[in-house]
Amino acid sequence: MEVPEGATMHDLRHFYASLLIHHGESIKVVQRNLRHAKPSITLDVYSTCTHTCGTRRRTPPETL
């Protein structure tokens, strides 16, 4: 996988969080990894991910 030209650190952070959610990681784990103060912040930002990815099987992060 190649990083698109012009991608910012924020873009990569968003991609990382979206990938974790897509593969079934809990919001609490994503919140801790991103260092959001509260899980509600993570849910507010990534709510579209949680709705579209809610039926995915969990894949351990070490395999990503």
C-alpha positions in Angstrom: 0.0 0.0 0.0 1.4 3.4 -1.0 0.7 6.7 0.8 -0.9 9.1 -1.6 1.1 12.1 -2.5 0.0 15.1 -0.3 -1.4 12.9 2.5 -1.1 14.7 5.8 -0.5 13.1 9.2 -4.1 13.9 10.0 -5.2 11.9 6.9 -3.1 8.9 8.0 -4.5 9.1 11.6 -8.0 9.1 10.2 -7.2 6.2 7.9 -5.7 4.2 10.8 -8.8 4.8 13.0 -11.2 4.0 10.2 -9.3 0.8 9.4 -9.4 -0.3 13.1 -13.2 0.3 13.2 -13.7 -1.4 9.9 -12.0 -4.5 11.2 -14.1 -4.6 14.4 -11.9 -2.9 17.0 -13.8 -1.4 19.9 -14.4 2.3 20.1 -12.7 2.3 23.5 -9.5 0.9 22.0 -9.6 3.3 19.1 -10.2 6.2 21.6 -7.2 5.2 23.6 -5.0 4.8 20.5 -6.0 8.2 19.3 -5.7 9.7 22.8 -9.2 11.3 22.6 -10.3 12.5 26.0 -13.6 10.6 25.8 -15.0 7.8 23.7 -17.8 10.1 22.7 -15.3 12.2 20.8 -14.3 9.2 18.8 -17.9 8.2 18.2 -18.7 11.7 17.0 -15.9 11.7 14.5 -16.2 8.1 13.3 -19.9 7.5 13.6 -20.3 6.9 9.9 -17.6 4.2 10.1 -19.3 2.5 13.0 -22.7 2.4 11.1 -21.2 1.1 7.9 -18.8 -1.3 9.5 -20.9 -2.7 12.3 -21.4 -6.1 10.7 -17.7 -6.8 9.9 -15.9 -9.6 11.6 -13.2 -8.6 14.0 -9.7 -9.1 12.5 -6.8 -8.8 15.0 -4.9 -5.6 14.5 -1.6 -7.4 14.3 -2.7 -8.9 11.0 -3.5 -5.5 9.4 
